[in-house]
Amino acid sequence: MVEASLAVAESKDYVGVWTNQEPLAFGTYLAGLRECYTNVTSTVALAESAAGGAADTKAAAESTLEELAFVMARALTVHFKQTNNLTDRAQVDLTHSAIVQLREKDLVARVTVIRDLAAAALPDKEAAAHGVTSARVEALTTALKAFEKAMTLPRGQIVNHGTLLKEVETDTAGLLEKLHDLDDLVVQFEGSPAGKRFVEAWTRARVIIDRVAEIQAKTHATPKTAATAGAN
């Protein structure tokens, strides 16, 4: 609604109606509305990136860890079979899907076991021939540390996301109040044909009915928040 009202007032058809015209406060208040609207939309963008960015980082770290762990697990499975170490082989004989299905803490625990068994096997002269190398152990250790660090990102970022959305909600209320002030001033432009058309267009923009929830209910989509709908 705010965006629609700004679009009307700033269009080439109507900008001449109020620019340097009485009441002069209309132009001042409109500039304030534009500035506030820009700030709100910027905050929305920050909120969205705060949640999505952290989740993407975590997903990438998890995927890397799963792949490296799977390769090492298969190498160890072969190595322990050839060295007749059936006890340790049982701990690492995992399929790719079995590793991917592990929950966060279980994944960390299982990969730690795989990494430690690999490190312990390094002195064995046959280990490298089976693919159990110090380079792979180091890479797995690095990936494990990266994932453990990423595990804490979403919670912190989501808290930040929620804080930013609360700020959006507060600022949107301020936007609507500024819009109401402009409603009280815009009627003074009705003295000319162009002014009358401007007031009519402004009024139409202001009475846009938000049917987002109704449409999304029919399409099973998630409704917008009241703050986002108000800004639009």
LINCORHU-V543612 format. One record per run of one state. SS is the DSSP state (2 for helix, 1 for strand, 0 for the rest). FROM is the first residue (numbers start at 1). LEN is the number of residues. If there is no record, write none. Layout:
SS	FROM	LEN
SS	FROM	LEN
This chain:
0	1	1
2	2	8
0	10	5
2	15	4
0	19	6
2	25	58
0	83	3
2	86	7
0	93	3
2	96	5
0	101	3
2	104	18
0	122	6
2	128	3
0	131	3
2	134	17
0	151	2
2	153	37
0	190	3
2	193	14
0	207	5
2	212	8
0	220	6
2	226	6
0	232	1
